[in-house]
Amino acid sequence: MPVMNETGDIYEEVMEALKANGTEIVFLTEPVTLNKLSADITISPPLSMTYKDSTENNISLITSVKYQSSALLFMGDAEKERVGEYFLNQYDYTDYDFVKMPHHGRDKRSTEYILYVLDPEDALITSSKEEPEDSEVLQLLKENNVKVWLTRDGSVDMTVDGEGMTLSQ
């Protein structure tokens, strides 16, 4: 988990559930790389505890997964400050095939930045009918030939193996 100055019911419920399950809680202050099942997984915490806009979203962990010829980037709920911080200070210049888009596909500026730095083939947006993605974000992704997967359309299954990555819905 990122180091946070968080309080409130949801935070307390999460902490209690983790403790009740005997889950060790590790608060990250610097990137950690793990090698699991031949995959390199790097978890990058925020570099700041406070952000001008939306500290709650901007303290998102960003996770990179590299397995054989596939590279996946999970941007959490980050918004433009955290996305910019990641690409300026923690990004390792990998070409990512897949990006889980930040902030439910509702941040056009982050999307512009991601597309400027990366050239993903696929993008996943976690959205719902009640909280849909931004139409401008969808348009930007489509203009850049990125295949978009929306969770509001149903579950998205991903398989990553020695031959690459496949997604289905």
PAKENU-845408 format. One record per atom (N, C-alpha, C): residue number from 1; chain; atom name; x, y, z. Coordinates in pm, 1 decimal, decimal comma, always signed. Layout:
! PAKENU-845408
NODE     i   ch   at          x          y          z
NODE   NUM    A   CA          X          Y          Z
...
! end
This chain:
! PAKENU-845408
NODE     i   ch   at          x          y          z
NODE     1    A    N      +84,5     -117,5       +0,0
NODE     1    A   CA       +0,0       +0,0       +0,0
NODE     1    A    C      +89,0     +123,6       +0,0
NODE     2    A    N      +38,2     +231,6      -57,4
NODE     2    A   CA     +115,4     +354,9      -47,5
NODE     2    A    C     +106,3     +409,5      +95,0
NODE     3    A    N     +207,1     +484,8     +134,3
NODE     3    A   CA     +200,5     +554,6     +262,1
NODE     3    A    C      +93,5     +661,5     +246,0
NODE     4    A    N       +3,5     +669,6     +341,2
NODE     4    A   CA     -105,6     +765,7     +327,7
NODE     4    A    C     -146,3     +820,8     +462,4
NODE     5    A    N     -198,8     +940,1     +458,3
NODE     5    A   CA     -257,1    +1003,0     +576,3
NODE     5    A    C     -407,5     +982,7     +568,8
NODE     6    A    N     -450,5     +860,3     +568,5
NODE     6    A   CA     -589,6     +828,2     +541,2
NODE     6    A    C     -662,2     +790,4     +669,6
NODE     7    A    N     -783,7     +831,7     +674,6
NODE     7    A   CA     -872,7     +787,9     +781,3
NODE     7    A    C    -1008,8     +768,9     +717,0
NODE     8    A    N    -1102,1     +725,7     +793,6
NODE     8    A   CA    -1236,3     +708,4     +739,5
NODE     8    A    C    -1279,0     +563,9     +742,7
NODE     9    A    N    -1408,1     +544,7     +721,8
NODE     9    A   CA    -1468,0     +412,7     +734,9
NODE     9    A    C    -1411,9     +311,1     +635,5
NODE    10    A    N    -1401,6     +348,7     +509,2
NODE    10    A   CA    -1354,5     +253,1     +408,7
NODE    10    A    C    -1211,1     +211,3     +437,3
NODE    11    A    N    -1125,8     +307,9     +467,5
NODE    11    A   CA     -985,8     +276,5     +498,8
NODE    11    A    C     -978,8     +182,4     +618,8
NODE    12    A    N    -1052,9     +212,1     +722,9
NODE    12    A   CA    -1052,8     +127,9     +843,4
NODE    12    A    C    -1102,9      -13,1     +812,5
NODE    13    A    N    -1205,9      -25,3     +728,2
NODE    13    A   CA    -1258,5     -157,0     +690,5
NODE    13    A    C    -1153,7     -237,8     +614,9
NODE    14    A    N    -1083,6     -173,5     +523,2
NODE    14    A   CA     -979,7     -242,6     +447,0
NODE    14    A    C     -869,1     -289,5     +540,7
NODE    15    A    N     -822,8     -202,7     +627,5
NODE    15    A   CA     -715,4     -238,9     +720,1
NODE    15    A    C     -757,6     -353,5     +811,9
NODE    16    A    N     -879,5     -347,9     +863,2
NODE    16    A   CA     -929,5     -454,6     +949,6
NODE    16    A    C     -939,2     -586,6     +875,3
NODE    17    A    N     -988,4     -584,0     +750,4
NODE    17    A   CA    -1001,1     -706,6     +670,5
NODE    17    A    C     -863,4     -767,4     +642,6
NODE    18    A    N     -766,7     -683,9     +609,4
NODE    18    A   CA     -631,9     -734,3     +584,6
NODE    18    A    C     -573,7     -799,0     +709,8
NODE    19    A    N     -588,7     -733,4     +822,4
NODE    19    A   CA     -537,1     -787,5     +947,8
NODE    19    A    C     -609,4     -916,0     +986,5
NODE    20    A    N     -741,9     -919,7     +967,1
NODE    20    A   CA     -820,9    -1038,1    +1002,0
NODE    20    A    C     -779,2    -1159,8     +918,7
NODE    21    A    N     -736,9    -1136,3     +795,0
NODE    21    A   CA     -691,8    -1244,8     +708,1
NODE    21    A    C     -544,8    -1278,8     +728,0
NODE    22    A    N     -478,5    -1207,4     +818,5
NODE    22    A   CA     -337,5    -1231,7     +842,3
NODE    22    A    C     -247,4    -1180,8     +730,9
NODE    23    A    N     -298,5    -1087,8     +652,4
NODE    23    A   CA     -221,3    -1032,4     +541,9
NODE    23    A    C     -121,6     -930,4     +594,8
NODE    24    A    N       +3,5     -948,8     +557,0
NODE    24    A   CA     +105,6     -852,1     +596,8
NODE    24    A    C      +86,5     -725,0     +515,2
NODE    25    A    N      +82,7     -612,6     +580,8
NODE    25    A   CA      +66,2     -484,0     +514,9
NODE    25    A    C     +203,6     -420,2     +501,8
NODE    26    A    N     +240,8     -389,9     +378,2
NODE    26    A   CA     +369,1     -325,8     +350,7
NODE    26    A    C     +340,1     -190,0     +289,8
NODE    27    A    N     +389,3      -85,8     +353,4
NODE    27    A   CA     +373,3      +49,7     +302,2
NODE    27    A    C     +498,2      +83,7     +221,3
NODE    28    A    N     +478,7     +108,8      +91,9
NODE    28    A   CA     +591,6     +133,0       +3,5
NODE    28    A    C     +631,4     +280,0       +2,0
NODE    29    A    N     +761,3     +302,8      +10,5
NODE    29    A   CA     +815,1     +438,0       -1,9
NODE    29    A    C     +909,0     +448,2     -120,7
NODE    30    A    N     +941,5     +334,8     -180,9
NODE    30    A   CA    +1023,4     +331,9     -301,3
NODE    30    A    C     +980,7     +212,4     -385,0
NODE    31    A    N    +1010,6     +213,8     -515,6
NODE    31    A   CA     +967,8     +103,0     -601,2
NODE    31    A    C    +1023,7      -31,2     -553,9
NODE    32    A    N     +943,3     -134,3     -572,7
NODE    32    A   CA     +981,7     -270,6     -536,8
NODE    32    A    C     +961,5     -357,3     -660,2
NODE    33    A    N    +1061,0     -439,3     -692,5
NODE    33    A   CA    +1048,4     -532,2     -804,4
NODE    33    A    C    +1049,8     -674,5     -749,9
NODE    34    A    N     +950,8     -750,9     -792,1
NODE    34    A   CA     +936,9     -891,0     -752,5
NODE    34    A    C     +947,9     -976,7     -877,5
NODE    35    A    N     +998,3    -1097,8     -863,5
NODE    35    A   CA     +997,6    -1191,8     -974,1
NODE    35    A    C     +911,4    -1309,0     -931,2
NODE    36    A    N     +795,2    -1320,1     -992,6
NODE    36    A   CA     +699,9    -1426,9     -961,2
NODE    36    A    C     +662,4    -1498,7    -1088,7
NODE    37    A    N     +676,8    -1631,6    -1089,7
NODE    37    A   CA     +640,4    -1713,0    -1205,5
NODE    37    A    C     +704,9    -1661,3    -1333,3
NODE    38    A    N     +830,6    -1622,3    -1322,6
NODE    38    A   CA     +909,7    -1570,1    -1434,7
NODE    38    A    C     +863,8    -1433,8    -1484,8
NODE    39    A    N     +777,6    -1367,6    -1411,4
NODE    39    A   CA     +734,7    -1231,9    -1446,7
NODE    39    A    C     +804,5    -1132,5    -1354,1
NODE    40    A    N     +848,0    -1021,8    -1410,7
NODE    40    A   CA     +902,3     -912,3    -1330,3
NODE    40    A    C     +788,6     -814,8    -1303,1
NODE    41    A    N     +762,3     -793,0    -1176,1
NODE    41    A   CA     +652,7     -705,9    -1133,3
NODE    41    A    C     +714,1     -591,8    -1053,4
NODE    42    A    N     +697,0     -469,5    -1102,4
NODE    42    A   CA     +749,0     -353,1    -1032,2
NODE    42    A    C     +631,8     -269,0     -984,1
NODE    43    A    N     +630,0     -243,7     -854,9
NODE    43    A   CA     +525,3     -162,8     -793,0
NODE    43    A    C     +588,7      -29,7     -753,9
NODE    44    A    N     +535,3      +78,1     -811,7
NODE    44    A   CA     +591,8     +211,8     -789,8
NODE    44    A    C     +496,5     +295,5     -705,8
NODE    45    A    N     +540,7     +334,7     -586,0
NODE    45    A   CA     +456,1     +419,6     -502,4
NODE    45    A    C     +466,1     +565,2     -544,9
NODE    46    A    N     +374,5     +648,2     -498,2
NODE    46    A   CA     +384,2     +791,7     -527,7
NODE    46    A    C     +509,3     +849,1     -462,6
NODE    47    A    N     +560,7     +956,1     -520,3
NODE    47    A   CA     +679,1    +1020,8     -465,5
NODE    47    A    C     +643,8    +1129,7     -365,4
NODE    48    A    N     +515,2    +1162,0     -356,2
NODE    48    A   CA     +469,7    +1267,4     -267,0
NODE    48    A    C     +356,7    +1214,7     -180,0
NODE    49    A    N     +335,1    +1277,6      -68,6
NODE    49    A   CA     +221,6    +1243,5      +17,5
NODE    49    A    C     +104,7    +1337,6       -7,2
NODE    50    A    N     +133,1    +1447,3      -74,8
NODE    50    A   CA      +27,3    +1544,1     -103,7
NODE    50    A    C      +38,2    +1588,6     -248,0
NODE    51    A    N      -74,9    +1614,8     -306,5
NODE    51    A   CA      -81,5    +1662,0     -444,6
NODE    51    A    C     -178,3    +1778,7     -449,0
NODE    52    A    N     -155,9    +1866,7     -544,4
NODE    52    A   CA     -243,2    +1983,0     -559,1
NODE    52    A    C     -387,8    +1939,5     -581,9
NODE    53    A    N     -406,1    +1841,2     -668,6
NODE    53    A   CA     -539,6    +1790,6     -699,5
NODE    53    A    C     -552,6    +1646,4     -652,5
NODE    54    A    N     -661,0    +1614,9     -589,2
NODE    54    A   CA     -700,7    +1478,0     -557,8
NODE    54    A    C     -589,5    +1390,4     -500,8
NODE    55    A    N     -545,8    +1418,9     -381,3
NODE    55    A   CA     -443,5    +1336,7     -317,7
NODE    55    A    C     -488,3    +1192,0     -310,0
NODE    56    A    N     -614,7    +1167,4     -280,1
NODE    56    A   CA     -665,5    +1030,9     -266,1
NODE    56    A    C     -637,5     +947,4     -391,1
NODE    57    A    N     -664,4    +1001,3     -509,4
NODE    57    A   CA     -639,8     +927,3     -633,3
NODE    57    A    C     -492,6     +927,8     -671,6
NODE    58    A    N     -423,8    +1036,4     -647,4
NODE    58    A   CA     -286,0    +1049,5     -691,7
NODE    58    A    C     -186,3     +969,8     -609,3
NODE    59    A    N     -226,5     +915,0     -497,4
NODE    59    A   CA     -134,3     +828,6     -423,6
NODE    59    A    C     -141,7     +684,1     -472,3
NODE    60    A    N     -206,2     +662,8     -585,4
NODE    60    A   CA     -218,6     +528,8     -642,4
NODE    60    A    C      -82,3     +465,9     -669,4
NODE    61    A    N      -75,2     +336,1     -640,2
NODE    61    A   CA      +40,3     +258,5     -681,2
NODE    61    A    C      +28,4     +234,5     -832,1
NODE    62    A    N     +139,4     +236,3     -901,6
NODE    62    A   CA     +141,9     +203,8    -1043,6
NODE    62    A    C     +226,1      +77,5    -1057,9
NODE    63    A    N     +170,4      -21,0    -1127,1
NODE    63    A   CA     +233,4     -152,3    -1135,5
NODE    63    A    C     +266,4     -187,9    -1279,8
NODE    64    A    N     +389,0     -230,9    -1300,0
NODE    64    A   CA     +437,6     -275,9    -1430,0
NODE    64    A    C     +461,6     -426,4    -1422,1
NODE    65    A    N     +412,0     -498,9    -1522,7
NODE    65    A   CA     +433,2     -643,6    -1528,1
NODE    65    A    C     +497,4     -675,9    -1662,6
NODE    66    A    N     +610,2     -744,8    -1657,4
NODE    66    A   CA     +679,2     -787,3    -1779,3
NODE    66    A    C     +693,3     -938,7    -1774,3
NODE    67    A    N     +638,1    -1002,9    -1877,1
NODE    67    A   CA     +646,2    -1148,0    -1885,1
NODE    67    A    C     +678,0    -1186,2    -2028,7
NODE    68    A    N     +791,5    -1246,6    -2048,5
NODE    68    A   CA     +841,0    -1284,0    -2180,0
NODE    68    A    C     +830,5    -1164,3    -2275,2
NODE    69    A    N     +749,3    -1172,5    -2380,7
NODE    69    A   CA     +744,8    -1062,2    -2476,7
NODE    69    A    C     +633,8     -961,4    -2447,3
NODE    70    A    N     +562,6     -977,5    -2336,3
NODE    70    A   CA     +450,6     -888,7    -2304,0
NODE    70    A    C     +487,0     -793,1    -2191,2
NODE    71    A    N     +434,6     -669,8    -2202,4
NODE    71    A   CA     +454,4     -569,4    -2097,5
NODE    71    A    C     +319,9     -502,0    -2071,0
NODE    72    A    N     +282,7     -499,9    -1942,3
NODE    72    A   CA     +153,1     -447,5    -1901,2
NODE    72    A    C     +174,3     -338,8    -1796,7
NODE    73    A    N      +95,5     -232,2    -1805,2
NODE    73    A   CA     +107,6     -121,7    -1711,1
NODE    73    A    C      -29,5      -93,1    -1651,1
NODE    74    A    N      -36,7      -98,6    -1518,7
NODE    74    A   CA     -161,0      -75,0    -1445,4
NODE    74    A    C     -146,7      +56,9    -1369,5
NODE    75    A    N     -222,9     +159,0    -1412,5
NODE    75    A   CA     -206,2     +294,8    -1362,7
NODE    75    A    C     -292,7     +329,3    -1241,3
NODE    76    A    N     -363,3     +231,8    -1185,4
NODE    76    A   CA     -445,1     +259,1    -1067,8
NODE    76    A    C     -549,1     +366,2    -1095,1
NODE    77    A    N     -570,8     +451,7     -998,2
NODE    77    A   CA     -669,7     +558,4    -1008,7
NODE    77    A    C     -601,4     +694,4    -1024,6
NODE    78    A    N     -474,1     +690,5    -1064,5
NODE    78    A   CA     -392,7     +811,9    -1074,5
NODE    78    A    C     -457,6     +916,6    -1163,9
NODE    79    A    N     -429,2    +1039,9    -1131,8
NODE    79    A   CA     -471,1    +1151,4    -1216,1
NODE    79    A    C     -345,3    +1217,7    -1270,9
NODE    80    A    N     -361,6    +1329,9    -1340,0
NODE    80    A   CA     -251,7    +1385,7    -1419,4
NODE    80    A    C     -123,5    +1411,4    -1340,5
NODE    81    A    N     -131,8    +1456,8    -1215,7
NODE    81    A   CA       -8,9    +1482,8    -1139,8
NODE    81    A    C      +70,7    +1354,9    -1117,8
NODE    82    A    N       +3,0    +1249,6    -1077,1
NODE    82    A   CA      +70,4    +1122,5    -1050,0
NODE    82    A    C     +118,4    +1057,6    -1179,5
NODE    83    A    N      +38,1    +1065,7    -1285,7
NODE    83    A   CA      +79,4    +1010,3    -1414,6
NODE    83    A    C     +205,5    +1080,9    -1463,2
NODE    84    A    N     +206,7    +1213,6    -1457,0
NODE    84    A   CA     +325,3    +1289,5    -1497,3
NODE    84    A    C     +446,0    +1255,0    -1412,7
NODE    85    A    N     +425,7    +1245,8    -1282,8
NODE    85    A   CA     +534,2    +1210,5    -1191,0
NODE    85    A    C     +593,5    +1074,6    -1227,9
NODE    86    A    N     +507,7     +978,1    -1255,8
NODE    86    A   CA     +553,7     +843,5    -1290,9
NODE    86    A    C     +639,9     +847,0    -1417,1
NODE    87    A    N     +588,9     +910,5    -1522,1
NODE    87    A   CA     +663,3     +911,3    -1647,8
NODE    87    A    C     +791,2     +993,7    -1639,0
NODE    88    A    N     +794,3    +1095,7    -1555,0
NODE    88    A   CA     +915,5    +1177,0    -1542,3
NODE    88    A    C    +1020,2    +1114,7    -1450,6
NODE    89    A    N     +976,0    +1035,0    -1351,7
NODE    89    A   CA    +1069,6     +988,8    -1249,1
NODE    89    A    C    +1080,9     +838,2    -1230,3
NODE    90    A    N     +981,4     +760,1    -1273,3
NODE    90    A   CA     +983,3     +617,8    -1241,8
NODE    90    A    C     +969,4     +527,0    -1363,8
NODE    91    A    N     +926,9     +581,4    -1474,7
NODE    91    A   CA     +906,0     +504,6    -1597,2
NODE    91    A    C    +1038,6     +451,4    -1648,2
NODE    92    A    N    +1040,0     +324,4    -1690,9
NODE    92    A   CA    +1164,5     +259,5    -1730,2
NODE    92    A    C    +1183,2     +248,1    -1881,7
NODE    93    A    N    +1105,6     +321,6    -1960,3
NODE    93    A   CA    +1117,5     +327,1    -2105,4
NODE    93    A    C    +1084,1     +195,4    -2175,3
NODE    94    A    N    +1003,8     +114,3    -2110,4
NODE    94    A   CA     +951,7       -6,3    -2173,5
NODE    94    A    C     +838,5      +32,6    -2267,2
NODE    95    A    N     +826,4      -38,0    -2378,4
NODE    95    A   CA     +710,0      -23,2    -2465,0
NODE    95    A    C     +601,6     -116,4    -2411,2
NODE    96    A    N     +493,0      -59,0    -2365,1
NODE    96    A   CA     +386,1     -139,6    -2306,4
NODE    96    A    C     +281,1     -174,6    -2410,8
NODE    97    A    N     +244,3     -303,6    -2414,5
NODE    97    A   CA     +140,9     -352,9    -2504,9
NODE    97    A    C       +1,9     -317,7    -2453,1
NODE    98    A    N       -9,8     -310,2    -2321,6
NODE    98    A   CA     -139,2     -297,0    -2254,6
NODE    98    A    C     -127,9     -194,2    -2143,3
NODE    99    A    N     -229,4     -107,4    -2132,8
NODE    99    A   CA     -235,0      -11,7    -2022,6
NODE    99    A    C     -374,1      -15,8    -1961,3
NODE   100    A    N     -379,3      -35,5    -1830,3
NODE   100    A   CA     -504,5      -14,5    -1756,9
NODE   100    A    C     -506,8     +135,1    -1733,7
NODE   101    A    N     -598,1     +203,1    -1801,9
NODE   101    A   CA     -601,5     +348,9    -1800,0
NODE   101    A    C     -633,0     +401,5    -1660,1
NODE   102    A    N     -572,2     +513,9    -1625,0
NODE   102    A   CA     -595,9     +570,9    -1492,9
NODE   102    A    C     -732,0     +638,3    -1481,0
NODE   103    A    N     -775,0     +651,6    -1360,0
NODE   103    A   CA     -893,4     +728,8    -1320,8
NODE   103    A    C    -1017,9     +699,0    -1405,4
NODE   104    A    N    -1040,9     +569,6    -1429,8
NODE   104    A   CA    -1164,4     +522,7    -1493,9
NODE   104    A    C    -1188,1     +584,9    -1631,5
NODE   105    A    N    -1079,8     +622,2    -1699,8
NODE   105    A   CA    -1094,1     +678,1    -1833,4
NODE   105    A    C    -1162,3     +813,1    -1835,8
NODE   106    A    N    -1143,2     +889,7    -1727,6
NODE   106    A   CA    -1208,3    +1020,6    -1719,4
NODE   106    A    C    -1109,2    +1136,0    -1714,3
NODE   107    A    N     -984,8    +1110,3    -1751,6
NODE   107    A   CA     -883,5    +1214,9    -1742,6
NODE   107    A    C     -815,2    +1230,6    -1878,6
NODE   108    A    N     -863,7    +1323,8    -1958,3
NODE   108    A   CA     -812,4    +1345,3    -2093,6
NODE   108    A    C     -664,5    +1382,5    -2093,3
NODE   109    A    N     -623,8    +1465,6    -1999,0
NODE   109    A   CA     -483,7    +1509,8    -1996,2
NODE   109    A    C     -388,6    +1393,3    -1967,9
NODE   110    A    N     -427,4    +1304,4    -1877,5
NODE   110    A   CA     -344,6    +1185,6    -1851,8
NODE   110    A    C     -338,1    +1097,7    -1975,5
NODE   111    A    N     -451,1    +1084,2    -2043,1
NODE   111    A   CA     -455,4    +1002,0    -2164,1
NODE   111    A    C     -363,6    +1059,8    -2271,1
NODE   112    A    N     -365,8    +1191,5    -2288,6
NODE   112    A   CA     -276,4    +1255,2    -2385,3
NODE   112    A    C     -130,5    +1226,8    -2350,9
NODE   113    A    N      -98,3    +1234,2    -2222,9
NODE   113    A   CA      +38,4    +1210,6    -2178,4
NODE   113    A    C      +78,4    +1065,2    -2202,0
NODE   114    A    N       -9,8     +972,6    -2168,3
NODE   114    A   CA      +17,9     +829,8    -2187,4
NODE   114    A    C      +41,9     +800,8    -2335,2
NODE   115    A    N      -42,0     +855,9    -2421,5
NODE   115    A   CA      -27,5     +830,9    -2564,6
NODE   115    A    C      +97,0     +897,4    -2620,9
NODE   116    A    N     +140,8    +1006,9    -2561,5
NODE   116    A   CA     +263,9    +1073,1    -2604,3
NODE   116    A    C     +386,1     +986,6    -2571,6
NODE   117    A    N     +382,9     +922,4    -2454,4
NODE   117    A   CA     +497,1     +844,2    -2408,2
NODE   117    A    C     +491,9     +699,8    -2458,4
NODE   118    A    N     +373,7     +640,8    -2456,7
NODE   118    A   CA     +358,0     +499,2    -2490,7
NODE   118    A    C     +285,3     +482,1    -2623,2
NODE   119    A    N     +290,7     +362,8    -2675,6
NODE   119    A   CA     +216,0     +327,1    -2795,6
NODE   119    A    C     +147,5     +192,5    -2769,0
NODE   120    A    N      +51,3     +190,6    -2674,4
NODE   120    A   CA       -9,6      +61,7    -2639,5
NODE   120    A    C     -101,1      +10,3    -2750,6
NODE   121    A    N     -112,7     -121,6    -2756,7
NODE   121    A   CA     -206,7     -183,4    -2849,7
NODE   121    A    C     -346,3     -190,0    -2788,9
NODE   122    A    N     -351,4     -215,4    -2657,3
NODE   122    A   CA     -478,0     -232,6    -2587,5
NODE   122    A    C     -482,4     -145,3    -2462,9
NODE   123    A    N     -603,8      -97,7    -2432,3
NODE   123    A   CA     -625,1      -19,7    -2310,1
NODE   123    A    C     -753,3      -68,2    -2243,1
NODE   124    A    N     -745,1      -87,0    -2113,7
NODE   124    A   CA     -860,8     -125,7    -2034,1
NODE   124    A    C     -907,3       -4,9    -1954,9
NODE   125    A    N    -1038,1      +20,0    -1958,7
NODE   125    A   CA    -1096,4     +126,6    -1878,1
NODE   125    A    C    -1198,6      +63,5    -1784,9
NODE   126    A    N    -1177,9      +83,9    -1654,1
NODE   126    A   CA    -1275,8      +35,5    -1556,7
NODE   126    A    C    -1380,6     +144,2    -1539,1
NODE   127    A    N    -1496,1     +119,1    -1598,8
NODE   127    A   CA    -1605,9     +215,2    -1592,9
NODE   127    A    C    -1736,4     +138,6    -1574,2
NODE   128    A    N    -1842,5     +212,1    -1555,5
NODE   128    A   CA    -1973,7     +149,7    -1538,6
NODE   128    A    C    -2077,9     +237,6    -1605,6
NODE   129    A    N    -2198,2     +186,6    -1614,9
NODE   129    A   CA    -2306,2     +267,3    -1672,5
NODE   129    A    C    -2333,8     +389,5    -1585,4
NODE   130    A    N    -2318,0     +374,1    -1453,6
NODE   130    A   CA    -2340,5     +484,8    -1361,5
NODE   130    A    C    -2226,1     +585,5    -1364,8
NODE   131    A    N    -2105,4     +537,0    -1388,9
NODE   131    A   CA    -1987,4     +622,9    -1394,6
NODE   131    A    C    -1908,5     +590,9    -1520,7
NODE   132    A    N    -1957,4     +639,7    -1636,7
NODE   132    A   CA    -1893,0     +605,3    -1763,9
NODE   132    A    C    -1761,3     +678,4    -1786,2
NODE   133    A    N    -1685,3     +625,8    -1878,4
NODE   133    A   CA    -1561,1     +688,6    -1921,6
NODE   133    A    C    -1593,7     +814,4    -2001,5
NODE   134    A    N    -1494,9     +899,6    -2016,7
NODE   134    A   CA    -1511,6    +1024,4    -2090,4
NODE   134    A    C    -1506,1     +997,3    -2241,3
NODE   135    A    N    -1599,4    +1054,0    -2316,0
NODE   135    A   CA    -1603,0    +1031,3    -2461,1
NODE   135    A    C    -1478,1    +1085,5    -2529,9
NODE   136    A    N    -1418,8    +1192,9    -2478,4
NODE   136    A   CA    -1295,6    +1247,1    -2537,3
NODE   136    A    C    -1178,1    +1151,3    -2518,5
NODE   137    A    N    -1175,7    +1081,5    -2405,8
NODE   137    A   CA    -1070,7     +982,0    -2381,7
NODE   137    A    C    -1086,1     +867,7    -2481,4
NODE   138    A    N    -1207,8     +819,7    -2498,4
NODE   138    A   CA    -1232,2     +713,4    -2596,5
NODE   138    A    C    -1188,5     +756,0    -2735,7
NODE   139    A    N    -1222,9     +877,8    -2773,0
NODE   139    A   CA    -1187,1     +928,3    -2905,7
NODE   139    A    C    -1035,6     +934,0    -2923,5
NODE   140    A    N     -964,1     +983,6    -2823,1
NODE   140    A   CA     -818,1     +989,7    -2830,1
NODE   140    A    C     -757,0     +851,4    -2849,5
NODE   141    A    N     -806,6     +754,3    -2774,1
NODE   141    A   CA     -754,3     +618,5    -2785,0
NODE   141    A    C     -781,1     +561,3    -2924,1
NODE   142    A    N     -901,9     +579,4    -2972,4
NODE   142    A   CA     -936,5     +526,7    -3104,7
NODE   142    A    C     -856,1     +595,7    -3214,6
NODE   143    A    N     -836,1     +726,5    -3203,9
NODE   143    A   CA     -755,5     +799,5    -3303,1
NODE   143    A    C     -611,8     +749,9    -3307,2
NODE   144    A    N     -566,5     +692,7    -3196,0
NODE   144    A   CA     -429,3     +641,8    -3187,3
NODE   144    A    C     -423,9     +490,5    -3206,7
NODE   145    A    N     -530,8     +434,7    -3263,0
NODE   145    A   CA     -537,9     +291,6    -3295,7
NODE   145    A    C     -518,0     +199,2    -3176,2
NODE   146    A    N     -568,8     +240,4    -3061,5
NODE   146    A   CA     -563,4     +158,9    -2940,7
NODE   146    A    C     -697,4      +86,8    -2926,7
NODE   147    A    N     -692,3      -45,1    -2910,8
NODE   147    A   CA     -814,8     -122,1    -2888,6
NODE   147    A    C     -858,5      -97,9    -2744,7
NODE   148    A    N     -983,9      -57,6    -2727,8
NODE   148    A   CA    -1034,9      -20,6    -2595,7
NODE   148    A    C    -1126,1     -130,9    -2542,7
NODE   149    A    N    -1102,9     -167,8    -2416,8
NODE   149    A   CA    -1183,2     -266,5    -2346,1
NODE   149    A    C    -1249,4     -194,7    -2229,4
NODE   150    A    N    -1381,7     -201,8    -2220,3
NODE   150    A   CA    -1457,6     -132,8    -2116,3
NODE   150    A    C    -1521,2     -234,5    -2022,0
NODE   151    A    N    -1498,0     -219,1    -1892,7
NODE   151    A   CA    -1558,7     -312,5    -1798,3
NODE   151    A    C    -1709,6     -293,4    -1788,1
NODE   152    A    N    -1759,8     -177,0    -1828,3
NODE   152    A   CA    -1905,2     -158,9    -1825,7
NODE   152    A    C    -1974,2     -249,5    -1927,3
NODE   153    A    N    -1895,8     -303,9    -2023,5
NODE   153    A   CA    -1948,7     -397,6    -2121,8
NODE   153    A    C    -1936,0     -542,6    -2076,4
NODE   154    A    N    -1880,7     -565,2    -1957,5
NODE   154    A   CA    -1864,2     -700,9    -1904,9
NODE   154    A    C    -1720,4     -728,6    -1866,2
NODE   155    A    N    -1697,8     -846,1    -1810,2
NODE   155    A   CA    -1564,0     -886,5    -1767,1
NODE   155    A    C    -1469,6     -895,6    -1885,4
NODE   156    A    N    -1344,6     -861,4    -1860,7
NODE   156    A   CA    -1240,6     -871,8    -1961,9
NODE   156    A    C    -1141,5     -977,1    -1912,6
NODE   157    A    N    -1118,5    -1078,7    -1995,0
NODE   157    A   CA    -1024,5    -1185,2    -1961,0
NODE   157    A    C     -894,6    -1163,5    -2036,1
NODE   158    A    N     -783,5    -1182,2    -1966,3
NODE   158    A   CA     -651,9    -1164,8    -2026,3
NODE   158    A    C     -570,8    -1290,9    -2002,2
NODE   159    A    N     -502,8    -1334,6    -2106,2
NODE   159    A   CA     -408,1    -1444,8    -2094,6
NODE   159    A    C     -275,3    -1395,3    -2149,0
NODE   160    A    N     -171,2    -1414,8    -2069,7
NODE   160    A   CA      -36,7    -1378,5    -2111,9
NODE   160    A    C      +46,4    -1505,6    -2103,0
NODE   161    A    N     +104,4    -1545,3    -2216,6
NODE   161    A   CA     +187,7    -1664,9    -2218,4
NODE   161    A    C     +309,6    -1639,2    -2306,3
NODE   162    A    N     +383,0    -1742,1    -2335,8
NODE   162    A   CA     +504,7    -1729,2    -2414,0
NODE   162    A    C     +481,9    -1678,0    -2555,2
NODE   163    A    N     +358,0    -1684,8    -2602,0
NODE   163    A   CA     +327,4    -1639,1    -2737,0
NODE   163    A    C     +272,2    -1497,4    -2741,1
NODE   164    A    N     +252,9    -1436,6    -2628,0
NODE   164    A   CA     +201,4    -1299,9    -2623,6
NODE   164    A    C      +82,2    -1287,5    -2531,9
NODE   165    A    N       -2,0    -1189,7    -2562,8
NODE   165    A   CA     -115,8    -1155,9    -2478,2
NODE   165    A    C     -242,4    -1165,9    -2561,8
NODE   166    A    N     -348,0    -1221,3    -2501,1
NODE   166    A   CA     -479,1    -1220,3    -2565,1
NODE   166    A    C     -581,3    -1168,5    -2465,6
NODE   167    A    N     -673,8    -1090,3    -2517,9
NODE   167    A   CA     -782,5    -1034,9    -2437,4
NODE   167    A    C     -913,4    -1077,3    -2501,0
NODE   168    A    N    -1014,2    -1099,3    -2415,7
NODE   168    A   CA    -1147,5    -1131,8    -2467,5
NODE   168    A    C    -1250,8    -1076,3    -2371,8
NODE   169    A    N    -1371,7    -1061,5    -2426,0
NODE   169    A   CA    -1481,2    -1007,6    -2344,6
NODE   169    A    C    -1608,6    -1082,2    -2379,9
! end
